[in-house]
Structure formats: C-alpha cells, structure tokens
Amino acid sequence: MKEIIALLPTSYFPPLSYLKVMNTHSVILEAHENYQKRTIRNRTTILNANGPYQLSVPLKKGKTKSLITETEISYDEAWQVQHLKHIKSSYGSAPFYEHYIDDISELIGQSPPTLWLLNLSILNYLKSIDYCKSWSYSKKYVSSKDIIYQDYRMDIPQTQQIKSYGQVFENKYGFVANLSCLDLIFNLGPEGAAYVQ
C-alpha cells in the first residue's frame, strides 16, 4: 500500500485532528504559503467554564500579504499573560496541570519574532513528549493544481471517531471533541501520546 503524504499548515497548539494526521501520515509542513486569517495557524480552542474558548496570537499589520515564515507576532498587548490566565482557569484543576504548566508557560513566553518560529517550537515540544512524529518542509509553494499529497492546508476533517477522555468541564458540556492539544496534555498527560497515535 502506498504511503499517504499529508500537507499541513503550521498551527498554534494544534487540535487533535492535526495530531492524528501527523501520527498516521508522512507530513510536509507548508513553509511557502501566505498567512491565512481565522485559522489554526494563530488560533487554538480550549474548554473553559463557559464552553469552548478561542485563544488567538495577535499579529502585526500586513500579515495577509506575508509568507507564513515571515508573519510577525505583535507584542503590543500582553497576550501571553492573557493566554496563560485562560489556560489556568480552564485547566488549573486538570490532573496533569502542575506537571506541564511550566513547559507550556515557557513555550508561550519565549517571544519569537514570527508565528512560524512559535509554532515550530510548539511542534518540537509535542514531538519531545511523543504527541507527534517528525515532519519535513515544503521546498516551494505547493499549488493545488499539482497536488500529489493529501492537502489539509484549509481544513482537517475529523475522519475518525474521536474517543472520549475525561475533561475538566465534561459534567457541564459532555465530551467536547477536537480541542487544542493543551486539553489532552493537561487531562491525560503521558497517556495522551497513545491517544493520538
């Protein structure tokens, strides 16, 4: 059987469907696309007391005309402090919060100049805790006309039934599927690696 090669965008604390693709395909990260608004490239969804909540990394002006590798993060506001506050209110009582929060705080607080570098550091961390396998990078922009890959740059469908696991607010909302990998990390810890493989 021929191996499926997946083409993925970069992602800020990617959702579980992204990690499932990374663990079931050979993956190429698209390094030559322009930034795409309102996508997982700079957003992630966590679950808090009010339901699903989106965290967004603010970007400097002119972002839609720049390559993803050159898209600059704005540090005019204290977004990192806000993200960590939301993460604490969402997962402070999760079983593995204390075990992982220092690593997550370090990732969010590192202040790289570009979104690409921030997201790569997150993927490298996920690889270090066995949440995803290795990947390679596109050498040039891959046009949808000559696509020979499974193209997930615009959407990553949930092709498999997501098995439920314990979540902090499941008594209120039931199981909410395909949240940020942060949900899996804080709720399942090292067992999350097996969940996404």
PEWOFEN-V170416 format. One record per residue. N is the residue number from 1. RES is the residue in one letter. D_LAST is the distance of its C-alpha to the last C-alpha in whole Angstrom. Layout:
n->{N	N}
res->{RES	RES}
d_last->{D_LAST	D_LAST}
//
This chain:
n->{1	2	3	4	5	6	7	8	9	10	11	12	13	14	15	16	17	18	19	20	21	22	23	24	25	26	27	28	29	30	31	32	33	34	35	36	37	38	39	40	41	42	43	44	45	46	47	48	49	50	51	52	53	54	55	56	57	58	59	60	61	62	63	64	65	66	67	68	69	70	71	72	73	74	75	76	77	78	79	80	81	82	83	84	85	86	87	88	89	90	91	92	93	94	95	96	97	98	99	100	101	102	103	104	105	106	107	108	109	110	111	112	113	114	115	116	117	118	119	120	121	122	123	124	125	126	127	128	129	130	131	132	133	134	135	136	137	138	139	140	141	142	143	144	145	146	147	148	149	150	151	152	153	154	155	156	157	158	159	160	161	162	163	164	165	166	167	168	169	170	171	172	173	174	175	176	177	178	179	180	181	182	183	184	185	186	187	188	189	190	191	192	193	194	195	196	197}
res->{M	K	E	I	I	A	L	L	P	T	S	Y	F	P	P	L	S	Y	L	K	V	M	N	T	H	S	V	I	L	E	A	H	E	N	Y	Q	K	R	T	I	R	N	R	T	T	I	L	N	A	N	G	P	Y	Q	L	S	V	P	L	K	K	G	K	T	K	S	L	I	T	E	T	E	I	S	Y	D	E	A	W	Q	V	Q	H	L	K	H	I	K	S	S	Y	G	S	A	P	F	Y	E	H	Y	I	D	D	I	S	E	L	I	G	Q	S	P	P	T	L	W	L	L	N	L	S	I	L	N	Y	L	K	S	I	D	Y	C	K	S	W	S	Y	S	K	K	Y	V	S	S	K	D	I	I	Y	Q	D	Y	R	M	D	I	P	Q	T	Q	Q	I	K	S	Y	G	Q	V	F	E	N	K	Y	G	F	V	A	N	L	S	C	L	D	L	I	F	N	L	G	P	E	G	A	A	Y	V	Q}
d_last->{19	19	16	16	16	15	18	17	19	19	18	20	17	15	14	10	11	11	8	6	9	9	5	7	11	13	14	18	19	22	24	28	28	30	29	28	29	27	24	21	22	24	23	20	21	21	22	26	29	30	27	24	26	25	25	27	28	31	32	36	38	38	34	33	36	34	31	27	28	31	31	32	31	34	35	38	37	35	32	30	32	31	27	27	30	28	25	27	28	25	23	26	26	22	21	20	22	24	22	20	23	25	22	21	25	25	23	25	28	28	30	29	32	29	26	24	25	24	20	20	20	18	15	16	16	12	12	14	12	9	8	8	9	13	15	19	21	24	27	29	28	27	29	28	31	29	26	24	20	18	20	18	21	22	20	16	17	14	14	12	13	12	12	15	15	18	19	23	24	23	27	28	26	23	20	19	16	14	16	16	13	16	16	13	14	17	17	14	14	12	11	9	6	5	6	4	0}
//
